[in-house]
């Protein structure tokens, strides 16, 4: 990357360094916008769920089909409200004056320093993460055995790596780091930074496998892709712009292959002797099931979870899972006790193996019909403002919106934005945005000199009284 805060040599035509310094107000590539991201995932998963009948649910997912047409319609309308609110807000929001990268090809010193701080915080988090695993009996041999045997369905490694709230969640700072690092690498090459980025991806991949936590890899991959797609969509080269627009045609099969690779070491090791399906068909059924059962579970929670005295739970999960509050069991102390029908809903009416609660229905469970719509209207406003900042290159939008896209893609399954796991990254990115967005220097006018009357002249050797 060379020297910080000094211009790099002129880039060839088609360079992507204009990602955060647009000359005029422009939009982003269609499928990373709020409407586009929702359109990629929600319609096809809703249609798939509607087409699956009760026999298919029982055969493939060992659960009766409970979701109704009315609930699927509610989900569709809600997503339309969310997308429309975000789109209108983004179109009406004024452009910010500050830029994350003020001049293409110039690496901001503050952003580079912030990136290094985020990297080492992430390393501290992973050091603590694996230290907790070692204290719980995790040995390197266990990890190597799981990798080479491709058998990790038991979940023993995941239990050994159960973290400590507020400490091991520092690993989530890695999300903030990869976003900052991607912007920096778009301005010029830096082997050290590229190596750090690769190492964070390696740790996320390792964590995804041994802790059966695919989301750990997804939530560092999606933001990087979003930033790269915005940059590619603004390239002067037609091929890069076309690649940015058509990227979902390549990314969708890659997503399936990644999902299948994880399923091979997890559920396939158990079900391969209990099913007649080939592995590719089995993996496709499982992938569809994660969305179909999420909508189905949303219906179960809508029916059984609302009860008098119940306080909102998943819609503000980050608060209830915060360090100190979680240890005090504050939710159980403040909320009314759940009736029998609301306890272990999935064990009674569904399948705990597919435990995603459904992101769209969650606010309706917590706040009711009107409150649920109001929740998504507010979300749409915030998302629209961040998207406007993202395409304009303002620090807050440029850093935070790539994380928002992860939540948009995951919305059918669960409400990603309100989970405690996103808090460390959000806090760090907000801090970086405020730090980078501060004026580089404040010009100060010199204070006017005060004029004092000249002291009276001495008379002989005697000094006047007023001067003594």
N, C-alpha and C positions, 0 to 999 in steps of 0.2 A: 504494500500500500504506500510505502514511502513516507515522506515527512507529513506530519499532521498539519492541517490548515494551510498547506501550500498547493497550488493548482497542479493537477496531473497533466501530462501531455494531452493534447487534443485527441479525443476518441474518434474512431472511424465512424462513418455514417452508419446509423442503426444502433449506436450505443444506447444504453439504457439508463444513463445517469440522470436523465431528466425526470426520474420517477417522482421526486419530491419537490421539484421546482418548475411547475408548469408555467408556460408563457401566458396561456390564456385558460380560462375556466373550461375544464373538460371532464368527462365522465370516465369511469373505469370500464374494463372488459365486462361484458354483460353478466357472466356467470359468477362473478365474485361480488356483484351488487346484492343488496338484501333481497330484492325480488328474484333475481336470477338464482341465487343460492337456494332459496326456498323452492323455486320452480323445478330445480334439478332433483329434489329429494321427495317432497311432500306428495305431489300428484300421483307418481308411480307407486309409492308405498301405500297410499290410501286406496288406489284402485286394486292393488294386489290383495290388500286385507279384505276389501269388499267382495272380491271374487272367491276367496277361500271360504269353503263352507265348514260346518261343524265337524264333519267327518275328517276333513283335512287337518283341522286344528288338533283333533284328538289323535290322529295317526302320526303327524309330524312333530307336534309340540306337547302331546300328552296333556291337553287342556281343552275344555269345552270353549266354543266360541261364544263370548258374551257381548262383544261390542255390537252396538246397534247402528242402523243406518242414520238415526238422528244424531248419534255421537260423532260419527264420521263426518256428517254435514257440519256439525258444530266446529270440528277441527278444521275443516276446509274454510269455513267463513272466518274463523279466528286467524288463520294464516293469511287470508286475503286482507284482513284488517291490519295485521302487523306489517305486511309488505307495502300496502298502500300508505300507511302512516309514515313508514320509513322513507318511501319514495318522495312523498310530498314534502316532508321535512327537509330532505336532502336538496330538493330543488329550490326551496325557499330560503334556506340558510345562507347567510352571507359568507363570503370567503374570508379566511383568516389572513392576517398580515404577516405572520411569522411562518418560517419554513423549517422543517427538520434538517434539510440540507439546503443551505442558502444558495450555493453555487455548484452546479454540476462539476464533478471531478475534484472537488475540494472536500477533504475529510474534516468534518468538524471536530476540533480537539475535545470538546466536552462530550460529544457522542462517543468518541473512541474511548475516553477514560471511563465513561459509564458502562460501556460494553465490557471492559476488563473487570470492573467491579462486579458486574452481574455474573461473569464467568466464574470468578473465584467464590462468590456466594453459592453458585450452583455446585461447585466442587465440594464445598463444606457440607452442603445438603446431602450429597451422595456419600460422602465419607461417613456422616452420621447414619445415613440410611443403611449402609452395609454393616456399620458397627452394631446397630440394633439387631440386624440379622445374625451376626456372629454371636451376640450375647444370647440370642434365642436358640442357638445350636446350629445355625447354618454354616456349612463347611464348603470350601471351593469344590471338593469332590462331589457334593450333592448337585451343584450347579452343572459341572461337566457331565455328570451322569444323566441329568435331565436333558441336556442339549444333545448328547450323542445317542441316547435311547429314544429321543423324541417322545417322551412320555411325561406329561406334567398335568394330568387330569385330576390327580388327588388333591391338589391345592395345598400340600404341605409346605412348599417353599413360600407360598403367599402368606401363610400364617406366620412363618418365621420372620418375614419381612414386614410385618405389620408395624407401622410407624408410630412415632410419638407426635401428637398434635402440636403444631407450632415449631417443631424442630426439624423433623425429617421432611416436612412440607417445603423446606428450602429447596428441595430438588425442583419444585415447580418454578423457581426463578429461572430455570433453563428455558422456559417459554419466552420470557422477556429477553434473555440473552440471544436466542436464535433470531428474533425479530430485529434487534439492534444490529447484530452481526451481518444479517442479510443486507440491510441498508448500507452498511459500511463497505461490504464487499462489492456492491454495485458501483461504488465510486472508484474502486481501484483494487488491485491484487494485494493480498497480504497473507503470506504463507502461515504465519503464526495464527492469525485470526481464523483462517480456513481450517487449520488443524484443530483449533479449539472447537469450532463448530462441528467438525466431524466427530470429535470425541464426545460431545454432548449427545449427538445422535446415536452413537454407539451405546452410551450408557442408557439412553431411553429405550433402545431396542432390547438391551439386556434386561432391563427392568420390565419391559412389556412381556418378555418371555417367561422369566423365572417367577414373576409375581402375577402372571395371567392378567396383565393390565395393558391391553392394547391401546387404551386411550392415551397412555403415557407417550407412545410413539406418534399417535395421531395429532395430539395437541402441540407437538413441536414441528410436525411436517406441514400441516395445513397453513399456519401463518407464513411460513417460508414460501410456500407455493403461491399464496395470495400476493405477496410482495413481488415475487418474480413475474407473475402474470400481469400485474399492473405495469411493471417496467417493460415487459415484452409487448404489451398492447400499445405502448407509446413509442416503440422503436421506429426508426426511420426505414427499417427494412420490412418489406411486405411479408416475407416469410415468417419473421418473428411475430408480427401482428396476427397473422393467420394461425400460427401455432398457439398463441395465447387464447384466441377465440375458440379453437377446436380442441383445446387441451382435455376437456372432459371425455372425449372419445378415447383418449389414451389412458387417462387417470382412472376411469371406471374399471377397465379390466385389471389394471395394476392393483386397485383396491381389492378386487375379488381375489387375486392371487395372494396378496398379503393376508387377507382374512383366512383363506384356505390354508396357508402355511401355518398360521397359529392354530387353526382348528385341527390340523393333522396331529399336533402334539398334545392337544387337549381332548376334545370330545371324541375325535375319531378313534383314539386308542381304546375308548370304552365301547363305542357303538359299532366298530367295524365287524364284530362278531354277532351283532344283534340287529343288523339291517341288511337288506338285499341290494341297497343302492350302491352305485359306484361312488368313489370318493368325491369327484367333481360335482355329481348331483347332490350328494349329501351336503357338501359345503354350500352349494347354492340354496338348498332348503334351509340350512341354518342361517345364512345371511338374511334371507327373506323373513325368517322367523323372528329375528331380533327387532324388526320393525313391526311385523304383524302382531306379535305378542305385546309389544309396547302399547299399541293402540288398544289391544284387548285388556291389558292391565289397567290402562287409564279408565276404561269403563268400570272395572271392578272397584277401583278407588273412588270413582264418582258415586257409585251406589253404596258402598260400605263405609267409607272413611268419614264423610261429613256427619257430625253428631253435635248436639248442644254442648257448648263449652270448649270445643276443640279449637286450639290456636293454629294459625298458619304454620306449616312445617317445611315442606320441600321448597316452597317459593322463597324462603329466606333461610335456606339450609346453612349458608355460610355463617350466619349469626349463631345458630344453635350448635354448630360444630366448632366454634372458635375456642381456642385454648382458654381454660378456666370455666367457660360456660358449659362446655361438654362435660368436664369432670364433675361439675356440680349437679349435672342432670337437671338443668334449669327448665327444660321443656316439660319433663315429666312432673315437675313441681308446680308449674303454672297452668298447664293444660288439664282439662277434665280427663278423667280416666276413660280409655277406649272401651266401648262395649265388646262383648264377645265376638259379634259379627265383624268388627273392625280389626280384631287382633289376628295377625298372621293371615291376611287376606289371600295372599297367593297360595299358601298351604291349604287353605280351605276351599278356594274356588278356582285356582289357577295352577301354575307350575313354578316353584321357586327357582328352578334352573334359569328361567327367563324372567329376570326380576326388574327389568327396566320399567319405571312407573309411567312413562309417557309424558313428554315435556309440555305438550299443548294443554292437556287436561289438568295438569298440576295446579295452576292458579285458580281454576274453577273449583277444584276440591278445597283449596285454602280460602278463597274469597267469595265464592258463589258466582252466579252467572254475570251479574253486572260488574262485580269486582274483578272477575277474570278478564273481561273485555277491557276494563280500565287498565289493568296490569299490562296487557299487550299493547295498548295505545301508548302508554308511557315508555315501554320498551322500544316501540317503533320510533318515537321521538328521539330517544337517546341514540339508537342505531343510525337513524338518518343523519343526525348531527355528526357522529363519528365517521360515517361514510363520506359526508361532504368534506370533512377535514382530511380524510385519507386520500381522496382523489386530488385535493388541493395541496397536499403535502404539509399541512400544519402538524406540529409535533404530537399533539394529543390524539388526533385522528389517525395519523400515520402509524403510530405505535400501538394503539388499542384496537383499531378496527380489524386487523388480521386475526386477533383472538375471537372477535365477534363472529367471524365466518365459521369458526369451529362450532360455535353454539348453534348457528343457523343450520348447518348440516346435521347436527345431532338433535335438533329440536323434536323430531318424531319420537326419539327414544327417551330423552330426559332433558331437564332444564339445566344446561351446562353452566350458564352465566351466574347462577345463584349458588353454585357449589363452593365449599370451602377451599377446594383445590385450586381455584382460580385466583384467590385473594392475593397470595404472594406475588404472582406475576403482575396482577393489576396494580398493586401498590408500587411495585418497582417501576413499571412503565409510566405511571402517573408522575412519580418522582423524577424519572429521566426526562419526561416531556417538560416539566416545569423547569428543570435544570438547564436543558438545552434551549428552551424557549426564552430564557431570560436575556435581556439586552447584553451584548458583549461588553459594552462599556457605557457609562453614563457621563456625558459631558457636563462638566460643572463650570459655571461662570465664576470667575474670580471675584471674591468679595470686594466691594469698593473700599478703598483706603479711607480711613477716617482722618480728617484734617484737624490737627491740634494747633492751637496758636503757638507761635514761637515764644520761647521763654524770654522774659525781660532780660535785657543786658545787665551785666554786673556793673555796679558803680564802685570803681576802685577795687578794693579787695573784699567788699561786702556783697554777699548774695542776698537778693531780696527775700523776704519772708516766705513768699508764696512758692519759691523754688526749692527751699530747704527740705 
